[in-house]
Amino acid sequence: DEDCVEIADMELCIPIRKKIADSSVSCKLLPAVNAVCTTHVGNYETLYLAYKALFHYVNVHKLSVLSPSREFYLKGPGMIFRGNPDKYITKIILPFEDK
């Protein structure tokens, strides 16, 4: 987002079947977590609505959210063609502390 001026620590992750033995690649195993999640269908500009719904649920149920959150882009723009943004599919996962 060109208008975003926030500085953030982010990592790009992709699921793999086995560890990649290459010094230019860092492989990590994400731990299993208890989480609330939702699937957002639509333009990335409306992802905030999915986050809003998740945080509403978290607040109502008094859950303690852990970081990092996770986003899985199941369907999005291709390398050449943008596709239909209304059909993008993103899974959002918010880990929470198990009490």
N, C-alpha and C positions, 0 to 999 in steps of 0.2 A: 504494500500500500504506500504510494508515494507521499501521502499526507501524514503518515504515521511518523512521529518523531520520538516515540518511546524506544529506549534501549532495553533489549531483552537478551537473556541467555537462552538460545534455542538449539536444538539438535534435530537433525533430520534422521529418522529411523525407518528402516524397511525390514519386514520380516524375512528371514532367511532360514533355510533348512539346516545348514551347518556353518560353523565358524569359517570366516574367510581368512586365509593365511597370507596376508599382504600387509606390509608395514605402513602403507598409506591409508589403510582402513582400520577403524576402531570398532570392535564388536563388543556389545554389552548384552547381558541377559537382564531383561526387565523383570523385576520380581512380581509374583502374583499379588494382586491387591483386591480388597473389597472396594467396589466403586459403584457410583451411579452413572448411567450412561443414557444417551439418546442418539437417535439417528436423524440428522438434518437433511432434508431434501430441498435443494434450491441454491440460489446464488450465494456466494461467499459473503456478500454484503449483508445478508440476513442471518449469518451465524450467531450474531449477538442475541437473537431471539431464542435460540436453543440454549445458549449459556444462561440467559435470563430464567428460562424454565427450570434448568438444572439447579441453579442457585436458589430459586424459590423452594424447590423440593428439599434441598439441603437445609435451608433455614427453618422450614416447617418441621422437619424431623430432627433438628438440632444436631446435625452431623458435623464433624470436624474435618474439613477438607485438607488433603495433603497435596504437595506438589511433587512432581510436575503433573499437569493435566496432559491428556493425550488426545490427539486428533488423528483419525484415520481417514484419508481421502480415498473412498472406495470408487468414486466416479467423478472425474473432473475434466479440465481441459486437456486435450491431447498436445503432443509436441508440435504438431503442425496446425491442426484445426481447433478452435476454441470450443466447439460443441455448443450445446444448449445449456446455459447456466442454470435454468430452472430445473434441470434434471441431474445436477451434481449431487452426489451423496457423500456425506461426511458423518462419521461416527465420532462423538465426543465423549470422553471418559474422564470423570472426576474421582480420583481415589479419595477414600475417607478413612479416618482412624477407626479401627474396630475396638469397641469398648467392651 
